[in-house]
Amino acid sequence: MFYVYLLASRKQGTLYLGVTKDLVRRTHQHSEKLLPGFSSRYDIRRLVWFETYDDPVTAIEREKEIKKWRRAWKIGLIEKDNPDWRDLYSEIVR
């Protein structure tokens, strides 16, 4: 499985979009600031949305598509399934 995901610093906060094969590991890396860069600098730790794909090409295409979107559209994507902007990390580590 491959994942396209959105992290947020807080509700309506700074967003980070990524793609990964291991969503649990990658989200943990972001939340613990183990990766230098944008997410660490802006304290982006909360997993607020993700989609799953069977192959990396489709996942990367989807990530590139969403990266072109306006911020309001990304917020709409999050709020459609996660209106409270809950951190979904605890739900994926079970």
C-alpha positions as CSV (number, residue, x, y, z in Angstrom):
1,M,0.0,0.0,0.0
2,F,1.0,3.6,-0.6
3,Y,-0.4,6.6,1.1
4,V,-1.0,10.3,0.2
5,Y,-1.4,12.2,3.4
6,L,-1.9,15.7,4.9
7,L,-0.5,16.8,8.1
8,A,-1.4,20.0,9.9
9,S,0.1,22.1,12.7
10,R,-3.4,22.7,14.2
11,K,-6.9,23.2,12.9
12,Q,-6.8,25.6,10.0
13,G,-3.0,25.7,10.4
14,T,0.0,25.1,8.2
15,L,-0.4,22.0,5.9
16,Y,2.1,19.5,4.6
17,L,1.3,17.0,1.8
18,G,3.3,13.9,1.3
19,V,3.4,10.4,-0.1
20,T,4.8,7.3,1.6
21,K,4.8,3.5,1.7
22,D,4.8,3.4,5.5
23,L,2.3,5.9,6.9
24,V,2.9,5.0,10.6
25,R,6.7,5.4,10.4
26,R,6.5,8.6,8.3
27,T,3.9,10.2,10.6
28,H,6.0,9.3,13.7
29,Q,9.0,10.9,12.0
30,H,7.1,14.1,11.5
31,S,5.5,14.1,15.0
32,E,8.9,13.6,16.7
33,K,10.7,16.1,14.4
34,L,13.1,13.4,13.3
35,L,13.1,15.0,9.8
36,P,14.7,18.4,9.3
37,G,12.8,20.7,7.0
38,F,9.4,22.2,6.5
39,S,7.3,20.1,8.8
40,S,9.8,20.4,11.6
41,R,10.3,24.1,11.2
42,Y,6.5,24.8,11.3
43,D,5.6,22.2,14.0
44,I,3.5,20.2,11.6
45,R,2.7,17.0,13.5
46,R,-1.0,16.1,13.2
47,L,-2.1,13.6,10.6
48,V,-5.5,14.9,9.5
49,W,-6.2,13.1,6.2
50,F,-4.9,10.2,4.0
51,E,-5.8,8.1,1.1
52,T,-4.5,4.6,0.1
53,Y,-3.3,3.4,-3.2
54,D,-2.1,0.0,-4.6
55,D,0.9,1.4,-6.5
56,P,3.4,4.2,-6.2
57,V,2.7,5.8,-9.6
58,T,-0.9,6.4,-8.8
59,A,-0.1,7.8,-5.3
60,I,2.5,10.1,-6.7
61,E,0.2,11.4,-9.4
62,R,-2.5,12.1,-6.8
63,E,0.0,13.9,-4.6
64,K,1.1,16.1,-7.5
65,E,-2.6,16.8,-8.4
66,I,-3.4,17.9,-4.8
67,K,-0.2,20.0,-4.6
68,K,-1.7,22.2,-7.4
69,W,-4.9,22.7,-5.4
70,R,-5.8,25.9,-3.6
71,R,-5.5,25.8,0.1
72,A,-9.3,26.0,0.5
73,W,-9.8,22.8,-1.5
74,K,-7.3,21.0,0.7
75,I,-9.1,22.2,3.8
76,G,-12.4,20.9,2.2
77,L,-10.8,17.6,1.6
78,I,-9.8,17.3,5.3
79,E,-13.1,18.6,6.7
80,K,-15.2,16.2,4.5
81,D,-14.0,13.2,6.6
82,N,-12.4,14.9,9.6
83,P,-14.3,18.1,10.4
84,D,-12.7,18.4,13.9
85,W,-9.2,17.9,12.5
86,R,-8.5,15.0,14.8
87,D,-5.0,13.5,14.8
88,L,-5.6,10.2,13.0
89,Y,-2.2,8.8,14.1
90,S,-3.7,6.8,17.0
91,E,-6.2,5.2,14.6
92,I,-3.5,3.9,12.2
93,V,-1.1,2.4,14.8
94,R,-3.7,-0.1,16.2
